[in-house]
């Protein structure tokens, strides 16, 4: 079982403005958590801390009992192991896609993991098929539609087979058909072994997927 624990997490922007205040939160695998709240309440800041992109000024973050700190992630082996376990789908997929083709996008992280070529090929084919990207494999990601970019970014994340999947506004920029497709895909990703955390303004998505709903307010705290 995967367990994330946050205790008294506070984070401030460089100008001193608060982004998170005294966050206490426990998340466990086998659950899909939906995070809601107004713009500017701190959802994205929370996700940056959970994915090791930012670090709190106070409080503790542990993953299966291991403190996740800036010092811990400076160790390459620790960082590699952490990023294999924690997958992150950005709200802005243009900031996440950078290779020359959809196929390369999916395989890039697998090469970084040092997997055997046979395993890289197998996983790449698996997620090209699973995310309905096989016909787009040679296309440059920046030439794709919004929905195709979202699927490409998600395929690259899922190919790493993370036990924690964090998604920031996965429906943003998608038409109704694309939103329905992504919702069905996320529903299929719910397993006893995976912890899913989604930030969304969509009440329909929350109602469809959430096992638990977490609400943040304008004071940058979680409502109890």
Secondary structure as GFF3:
##gff-version 3
##sequence-region A 1 224
A	DSSP	beta_strand	3	12	.	.	.	ID=ss1
A	DSSP	beta_strand	18	28	.	.	.	ID=ss2
A	DSSP	beta_strand	32	36	.	.	.	ID=ss3
A	DSSP	alpha_helix	43	50	.	.	.	ID=ss4
A	DSSP	beta_strand	58	63	.	.	.	ID=ss5
A	DSSP	beta_strand	66	67	.	.	.	ID=ss6
A	DSSP	alpha_helix	70	74	.	.	.	ID=ss7
A	DSSP	alpha_helix	76	85	.	.	.	ID=ss8
A	DSSP	beta_strand	86	89	.	.	.	ID=ss9
A	DSSP	three_ten_helix	93	95	.	.	.	ID=ss10
A	DSSP	alpha_helix	102	113	.	.	.	ID=ss11
A	DSSP	alpha_helix	117	130	.	.	.	ID=ss12
A	DSSP	three_ten_helix	134	136	.	.	.	ID=ss13
A	DSSP	three_ten_helix	141	143	.	.	.	ID=ss14
A	DSSP	alpha_helix	146	159	.	.	.	ID=ss15
A	DSSP	beta_strand	164	168	.	.	.	ID=ss16
A	DSSP	alpha_helix	176	189	.	.	.	ID=ss17
A	DSSP	beta_strand	195	199	.	.	.	ID=ss18
A	DSSP	alpha_helix	203	209	.	.	.	ID=ss19
A	DSSP	beta_strand	212	215	.	.	.	ID=ss20
###
